[in-house]
Amino acid sequence: MSDTANVRRIRSSDRIELAADDVGPRDAPTVVLLHGGGQTRHSWSGAMAALVARGYRVINVDTRGHGDSDWSPHGDYHLDSLVQDLRAVVADLTGPYAIVGASLGGATAIHAAGAGIGAAAIVLVDIVPEPEMAGVGRIVGFMRANLGGFATLEEAADAVAAYNPERPRSSDPSGLMRNLRLRDDGRLYWHWDPRITQSEPGQHHAVVQRSAIAMAERTDLPVLVVRGLKSDVVSDAGVAAFRRILPALEVANVGGAGHMVAGDRNDAFNASVLAFLERHLPVEAVA
């Protein structure tokens, strides 16, 4: 659904420019989509279409260092900086908005809520303050592998299939080109800054834990976790730990989905998110 006519460039406080699809009615409640680490805004194509069809405005952002957004010249991909980027994204919104964040995008949403950003609702996609670190480590391991690029598109598809062997492999891997770039050496590279992987997961983890406690003080903030039941990142124990600090937490379990919930079961994912937003951020209340 991405249309170059609807792509905005949004400048953050440190002059990093972010690329974002901005679609849907300008006077509607807004949903800000934040993808996971190593992804791009194109991972939300199905969700963006479903949200706009339901009447929402959607701002679908490439995180700094990813996709068509700028890379940080200093390799600054700390959560504090990602929150400053989010503040720039929502700075000109006059109506209510929700944040939907997957993995790293969800960690950003938690940290932003803990810092007082004024979202009306938050959806966390397969991320909780107490994730399974083995699953997180597997993601980081995938991102740190193949930094030398791929000779062919098939090699890239092989790497994705090895990471997620349960997902049916597409007979046409051309869609991967949205996440790859051909460089002058003739090799294909993931379209994100490899310096993103330099920090250890535990650094983000500690920040998110503190921010979740601060977020829980906002008793008027509805929060939904959409969890893939095949995920190795979010467990029953992680959900229970989150509920201990946020008793009103809502959870939607998506069967047959792993960590990449929207990619694995897009229809079920969209249905869960839309049902939550229609209760807490209905289009009719603003229209």
C-alpha positions as CSV (number, residue, x, y, z in Angstrom):
1,M,0.0,0.0,0.0
2,S,3.0,2.3,0.3
3,D,2.8,5.1,-2.2
4,T,5.7,7.5,-2.7
5,A,3.2,10.4,-2.8
6,N,2.3,9.6,0.8
7,V,5.9,9.2,2.1
8,R,7.0,11.9,4.5
9,R,10.4,12.8,5.8
10,I,10.3,13.6,9.5
11,R,13.4,15.2,11.1
12,S,14.2,14.2,14.7
13,S,15.9,16.3,17.3
14,D,19.4,15.2,16.2
15,R,18.6,15.9,12.6
16,I,18.1,12.3,11.6
17,E,15.4,12.1,8.9
18,L,12.9,9.3,9.1
19,A,10.8,8.0,6.2
20,A,7.2,7.3,7.0
21,D,4.1,6.4,5.1
22,D,1.3,8.8,6.1
23,V,-2.1,7.5,4.9
24,G,-5.7,7.8,5.8
25,P,-8.0,10.7,6.9
26,R,-6.1,13.5,8.6
27,D,-8.9,14.1,11.1
28,A,-9.1,10.5,12.1
29,P,-7.5,8.9,15.2
30,T,-3.9,8.0,14.3
31,V,-2.1,4.7,14.6
32,V,1.7,4.9,14.6
33,L,3.4,1.7,13.5
34,L,6.9,0.8,14.7
35,H,8.5,-2.3,13.2
36,G,11.0,-4.6,14.8
37,G,14.8,-4.5,14.6
38,G,16.1,-5.6,11.2
39,Q,12.8,-5.0,9.5
40,T,11.4,-2.1,7.6
41,R,8.0,-0.3,7.5
42,H,7.0,-2.7,4.6
43,S,6.5,-5.4,7.3
44,W,3.3,-3.6,8.2
45,S,1.8,-3.5,4.7
46,G,-1.2,-5.7,5.5
47,A,-1.9,-4.1,8.9
48,M,-1.6,-0.6,7.4
49,A,-4.2,-1.5,4.7
50,A,-6.6,-3.0,7.3
51,L,-6.3,0.1,9.6
52,V,-6.9,2.6,6.8
53,A,-9.8,0.5,5.5
54,R,-11.4,0.8,9.0
55,G,-11.0,4.6,9.0
56,Y,-7.8,5.3,10.9
57,R,-4.9,7.5,9.8
58,V,-1.7,5.5,9.8
59,I,1.9,6.8,10.2
60,N,4.2,3.8,9.3
61,V,7.8,4.7,10.2
62,D,11.1,3.3,9.2
63,T,13.1,3.3,12.4
64,R,16.4,5.2,12.2
65,G,19.1,3.0,10.6
66,H,16.4,1.0,8.8
67,G,14.8,1.1,5.4
68,D,14.6,4.6,3.9
69,S,15.4,6.4,7.1
70,D,18.8,7.9,7.8
71,W,21.5,6.0,9.5
72,S,22.9,7.6,12.6
73,P,26.4,9.0,11.8
74,H,27.4,8.1,15.4
75,G,25.8,4.7,15.5
76,D,23.3,6.0,18.1
77,Y,20.5,3.5,18.3
78,H,19.7,3.7,22.0
79,L,16.1,3.6,23.2
80,D,16.3,7.2,24.3
81,S,17.1,8.3,20.8
82,L,14.3,6.1,19.3
83,V,11.9,7.8,21.7
84,Q,13.1,11.2,20.6
85,D,12.3,10.1,17.0
86,L,8.8,9.0,18.1
87,R,8.3,12.4,19.7
88,A,9.1,14.0,16.3
89,V,6.7,11.7,14.5
90,V,3.7,12.6,16.8
91,A,4.7,16.3,17.3
92,D,2.1,17.7,14.9
93,L,-0.8,15.4,15.9
94,T,-3.7,17.2,17.4
95,G,-6.0,14.2,18.0
96,P,-5.5,11.0,19.9
97,Y,-3.1,8.3,18.7
98,A,-2.1,4.8,19.5
99,I,1.3,3.1,19.1
100,V,1.7,-0.4,17.7
101,G,5.2,-1.6,18.2
102,A,6.7,-5.0,17.3
103,S,9.8,-6.3,19.2
104,L,12.2,-3.3,19.2
105,G,9.3,-1.1,18.2
106,G,7.4,-2.4,21.2
107,A,10.4,-1.8,23.5
108,T,10.4,1.8,22.1
109,A,6.7,2.2,22.9
110,I,7.2,1.0,26.5
111,H,10.1,3.4,27.0
112,A,8.1,6.2,25.5
113,A,5.1,5.5,27.7
114,G,7.4,5.4,30.7
115,A,8.8,8.8,29.6
116,G,5.3,10.3,29.5
117,I,4.5,10.3,25.8
118,G,0.8,10.9,25.4
119,A,-0.4,7.8,23.5
120,A,-4.1,6.9,24.1
121,A,-3.4,3.2,23.7
122,I,-0.4,0.8,23.1
123,V,-0.2,-2.5,21.3
124,L,3.0,-4.5,21.9
125,V,3.6,-7.2,19.3
126,D,5.4,-10.2,20.8
127,I,7.4,-8.2,23.4
128,V,7.1,-7.9,27.2
129,P,9.4,-6.4,29.8
130,E,10.6,-9.9,30.8
131,P,11.2,-11.6,27.4
132,E,12.9,-15.0,27.0
133,M,16.6,-14.0,26.5
134,A,17.4,-17.1,24.5
135,G,14.8,-16.0,22.0
136,V,16.1,-12.5,21.9
137,G,19.6,-13.9,21.5
138,R,18.5,-15.9,18.5
139,I,17.2,-12.7,16.8
140,V,20.4,-10.9,17.5
141,G,22.4,-13.8,16.2
142,F,20.4,-13.8,13.0
143,M,21.1,-10.0,12.6
144,R,24.8,-10.4,13.3
145,A,25.2,-13.2,10.8
146,N,25.8,-12.5,7.1
147,L,27.0,-8.9,7.6
148,G,29.1,-9.6,4.5
149,G,26.0,-9.8,2.4
150,F,24.7,-12.4,0.0
151,A,25.8,-13.3,-3.5
152,T,22.2,-14.0,-4.6
153,L,18.6,-13.5,-3.5
154,E,18.4,-17.2,-3.0
155,E,21.2,-17.1,-0.4
156,A,19.2,-14.4,1.5
157,A,16.1,-16.5,1.3
158,D,18.1,-19.5,2.7
159,A,19.1,-17.4,5.7
160,V,15.5,-16.4,6.5
161,A,14.3,-20.0,6.1
162,A,17.0,-21.2,8.5
163,Y,15.9,-18.7,11.1
164,N,12.2,-19.5,10.7
165,P,12.0,-23.0,9.4
166,E,8.3,-23.5,10.3
167,R,7.1,-20.7,8.0
168,P,6.3,-21.9,4.5
169,R,9.0,-20.8,2.1
170,S,7.8,-18.6,-0.7
171,S,8.4,-19.9,-4.2
172,D,9.1,-16.3,-5.2
173,P,11.7,-14.6,-2.9
174,S,11.6,-11.3,-4.8
175,G,9.6,-9.7,-1.9
176,L,12.8,-9.9,0.1
177,M,14.3,-7.1,-2.1
178,R,12.3,-4.6,0.0
179,N,14.7,-5.5,2.8
180,L,17.9,-5.7,0.8
181,R,20.0,-3.3,-1.2
182,L,22.5,-4.1,-4.0
183,R,25.8,-2.4,-3.4
184,D,28.6,-1.5,-5.7
185,D,30.4,-4.8,-4.9
186,G,27.6,-6.7,-6.5
187,R,26.4,-8.2,-3.2
188,L,23.0,-7.9,-1.5
189,Y,23.0,-6.5,2.1
190,W,20.2,-6.1,4.6
191,H,18.8,-2.6,4.4
192,W,19.8,-1.6,8.0
193,D,22.9,-0.3,9.7
194,P,24.9,-3.2,11.1
195,R,25.9,-1.0,14.1
196,I,22.4,-1.6,15.4
197,T,23.6,-5.0,16.7
198,Q,26.7,-3.7,18.5
199,S,24.9,-3.1,21.8
200,E,24.0,-6.1,23.9
201,P,20.3,-7.0,24.4
202,G,20.7,-6.7,28.2
203,Q,21.2,-2.9,27.8
204,H,17.8,-2.5,26.2
205,H,16.3,-5.0,28.6
206,A,17.1,-3.0,31.8
207,V,15.8,0.2,30.3
208,V,12.5,-1.4,29.3
209,Q,12.0,-3.0,32.7
210,R,12.3,0.4,34.4
211,S,10.1,2.1,31.9
212,A,7.4,-0.6,32.2
213,I,7.1,0.2,35.9
214,A,6.7,3.9,35.1
215,M,4.2,3.1,32.3
216,A,2.1,1.1,34.8
217,E,1.5,4.3,36.8
218,R,-0.7,5.5,33.9
219,T,-3.8,3.6,35.0
220,D,-5.8,5.2,32.1
221,L,-3.5,3.7,29.4
222,P,-4.8,0.5,27.8
223,V,-2.1,-1.9,26.8
224,L,-2.4,-5.0,24.6
225,V,0.2,-7.7,24.0
226,V,-0.3,-9.7,20.8
227,R,1.6,-12.9,21.3
228,G,2.5,-15.6,18.9
229,L,2.0,-18.9,20.6
230,K,5.0,-20.4,18.8
231,S,7.2,-17.5,19.8
232,D,10.4,-18.1,21.7
233,V,10.5,-14.5,22.9
234,V,7.3,-14.2,24.9
235,S,6.4,-17.0,27.4
236,D,3.6,-17.6,29.9
237,A,6.1,-16.5,32.6
238,G,6.8,-13.3,30.7
239,V,3.1,-12.4,30.4
240,A,2.5,-13.2,34.1
241,A,5.4,-11.0,35.1
242,F,4.0,-8.1,33.1
243,R,0.5,-8.6,34.6
244,R,2.0,-8.3,38.1
245,I,2.9,-4.7,37.4
246,L,0.1,-4.0,34.9
247,P,-3.0,-6.0,36.1
248,A,-5.2,-4.5,33.4
249,L,-3.0,-5.9,30.7
250,E,-4.9,-7.4,27.7
251,V,-3.4,-10.3,25.8
252,A,-4.3,-11.7,22.4
253,N,-2.8,-15.1,21.7
254,V,-2.3,-15.9,18.0
255,G,-2.0,-19.6,17.3
256,G,0.3,-20.8,14.6
257,A,2.4,-17.6,14.8
258,G,6.0,-17.1,16.0
259,H,7.7,-13.9,16.9
260,M,6.8,-12.3,13.5
261,V,3.1,-12.4,14.3
262,A,1.9,-10.1,11.6
263,G,3.9,-11.9,9.0
264,D,2.8,-15.4,10.2
265,R,-0.9,-14.8,10.7
266,N,-1.8,-11.4,9.3
267,D,-5.6,-11.8,9.4
268,A,-5.6,-13.0,13.0
269,F,-3.2,-10.2,14.0
270,N,-5.3,-7.5,12.3
271,A,-8.4,-8.8,13.9
272,S,-6.9,-8.6,17.4
273,V,-5.5,-5.1,16.9
274,L,-8.7,-3.7,15.4
275,A,-10.9,-5.1,18.1
276,F,-8.7,-3.5,20.8
277,L,-8.5,-0.2,19.0
278,E,-12.2,0.0,18.4
279,R,-12.8,-0.3,22.1
280,H,-10.1,2.2,23.2
281,L,-9.6,4.5,20.2
282,P,-12.8,4.3,18.1
283,V,-12.9,6.1,14.8
284,E,-16.5,7.2,15.5
285,A,-15.5,9.1,18.6
286,V,-13.4,11.5,16.6
287,A,-15.3,11.6,13.3
